[in-house]
């Protein structure tokens, strides 16, 4: 629950890329299209053999840090609600609907319902799956 500003003396994690000799890019993590464009550029750069990039997507955790019912969310209500207004999914929906005219309400609803169906299917599959053996917890954790 510690804010980043209290645990590091720099404003942008991307600044740390300088120590590795790679570009560090800060992008609005609530702007899906900006993140996509930034990631596409970094992928292109890497595929061209120019190495990795560090992309810092500035965003906000809308929900409490933990799902424990006894853990109260100590963040101010105004802070959380202010960030909720920048919700990346809602911003993308509005961009595609109003600014680009690429999506109707019915199309968005269809996409939304398909996502819910996929999640429900994944949860059903997980609930029906057996627990892995205890020794599997250490697989692929340590190098030989």
C-alpha positions as CSV (number, residue, x, y, z in Angstrom):
1,X,0.0,0.0,0.0
2,X,3.0,2.3,-0.1
3,X,2.8,4.9,-2.9
4,X,5.7,4.8,-5.4
5,X,6.7,8.3,-4.4
6,X,7.5,7.1,-0.9
7,X,9.7,4.2,-2.1
8,X,11.8,5.7,-4.8
9,X,13.3,9.1,-5.3
10,X,12.5,9.4,-9.1
11,X,9.2,10.2,-10.7
12,X,9.5,7.8,-13.6
13,X,10.7,4.2,-13.4
14,X,11.6,4.6,-17.1
15,X,14.5,6.9,-16.0
16,X,16.3,3.7,-14.8
17,X,16.7,2.6,-18.4
18,X,19.7,5.0,-18.8
19,X,21.7,2.7,-16.5
20,X,21.1,-0.2,-19.0
21,X,21.8,1.9,-22.1
22,X,18.3,1.4,-23.5
23,X,15.5,3.8,-24.2
24,X,12.9,4.4,-21.5
25,X,9.5,5.6,-22.5
26,X,6.7,6.8,-20.3
27,X,3.2,6.4,-21.7
28,X,-0.3,7.1,-20.4
29,X,-1.2,3.5,-19.3
30,X,-4.9,4.5,-19.4
31,X,-4.7,5.2,-23.2
32,X,-4.9,1.8,-24.8
33,X,-4.1,3.1,-28.2
34,X,-1.0,5.0,-27.0
35,X,0.2,1.9,-25.2
36,X,-0.3,-0.2,-28.3
37,X,1.6,2.3,-30.4
38,X,4.5,2.5,-27.9
39,X,4.7,-1.3,-27.6
40,X,4.6,-1.7,-31.4
41,X,7.5,0.7,-31.8
42,X,9.5,-1.1,-29.1
43,X,8.8,-4.5,-30.7
44,X,9.9,-3.2,-34.1
45,X,13.0,-1.8,-32.5
46,X,13.8,-5.1,-30.9
47,X,13.1,-7.1,-34.1
48,X,15.4,-4.7,-36.0
49,X,18.2,-5.8,-33.6
50,X,18.4,-2.6,-31.7
51,X,17.7,-4.2,-28.4
52,X,15.1,-3.9,-25.6
53,X,13.1,-0.9,-24.4
54,X,11.7,-0.1,-21.0
55,X,8.1,1.0,-21.3
56,X,6.5,2.5,-18.2
57,X,2.7,2.6,-18.4
58,X,1.4,5.2,-15.9
59,X,-1.9,3.9,-14.6
60,X,-3.7,3.3,-11.3
61,X,-5.0,0.4,-9.4
62,X,-8.8,1.0,-9.1
63,X,-9.4,-1.7,-6.5
64,X,-7.9,-2.2,-3.1
65,X,-4.4,-3.7,-3.0
66,X,-5.7,-6.8,-1.4
67,X,-9.0,-8.7,-1.6
68,X,-9.1,-9.3,2.2
69,X,-12.3,-8.0,3.7
70,X,-10.5,-6.9,6.8
71,X,-8.1,-4.6,4.8
72,X,-9.5,-1.1,4.4
73,X,-8.5,0.9,1.4
74,X,-6.6,3.9,2.8
75,X,-6.6,5.9,-0.4
76,X,-8.8,9.0,-0.5
77,X,-12.1,8.5,-2.2
78,X,-11.5,11.6,-4.4
79,X,-8.2,10.1,-5.6
80,X,-9.8,6.8,-6.6
81,X,-12.9,8.3,-8.2
82,X,-10.7,10.8,-10.2
83,X,-8.7,7.9,-11.6
84,X,-11.9,5.9,-12.3
85,X,-12.9,8.7,-14.7
86,X,-9.7,7.9,-16.7
87,X,-10.7,4.2,-16.9
88,X,-8.8,2.8,-19.9
89,X,-11.6,0.5,-21.1
90,X,-14.2,3.4,-21.0
91,X,-11.7,5.7,-22.7
92,X,-11.1,3.2,-25.5
93,X,-14.9,2.6,-25.9
94,X,-15.5,6.3,-26.3
95,X,-12.6,6.8,-28.7
96,X,-13.8,4.0,-30.9
97,X,-17.4,5.0,-30.8
98,X,-17.3,8.8,-30.9
99,X,-14.0,10.0,-32.2
100,X,-13.3,7.2,-34.8
101,X,-16.9,6.0,-35.5
102,X,-15.6,2.4,-35.6
103,X,-17.9,0.9,-33.1
104,X,-21.6,0.9,-32.3
105,X,-23.2,0.3,-28.9
106,X,-24.4,-3.1,-30.0
107,X,-20.9,-4.1,-31.2
108,X,-19.4,-3.0,-27.9
109,X,-22.0,-5.0,-26.0
110,X,-21.3,-8.1,-28.1
111,X,-17.6,-7.8,-27.4
112,X,-18.3,-7.3,-23.7
113,X,-20.5,-10.4,-23.6
114,X,-17.9,-12.5,-25.4
115,X,-15.3,-11.4,-22.9
116,X,-17.6,-12.4,-20.0
117,X,-18.3,-15.7,-21.6
118,X,-14.5,-16.4,-22.1
119,X,-13.8,-15.5,-18.4
120,X,-16.7,-17.7,-17.2
121,X,-15.4,-20.6,-19.3
122,X,-11.9,-20.1,-17.9
123,X,-13.2,-20.1,-14.3
124,X,-15.3,-23.2,-15.0
125,X,-12.2,-25.0,-16.4
126,X,-10.0,-23.9,-13.5
127,X,-12.6,-25.0,-10.9
128,X,-13.0,-28.4,-12.6
129,X,-9.2,-29.0,-12.9
130,X,-7.3,-31.0,-10.4
131,X,-4.8,-29.3,-8.1
132,X,-1.2,-29.9,-9.3
133,X,1.0,-32.1,-7.2
134,X,3.0,-30.2,-4.5
135,X,6.3,-30.9,-6.1
136,X,5.2,-28.9,-9.2
137,X,5.5,-25.7,-7.2
138,X,9.3,-25.8,-7.7
139,X,9.2,-26.6,-11.5
140,X,10.8,-23.9,-13.7
141,X,11.8,-21.8,-10.6
142,X,15.5,-22.5,-10.4
143,X,18.0,-22.9,-13.2
144,X,19.9,-26.2,-13.5
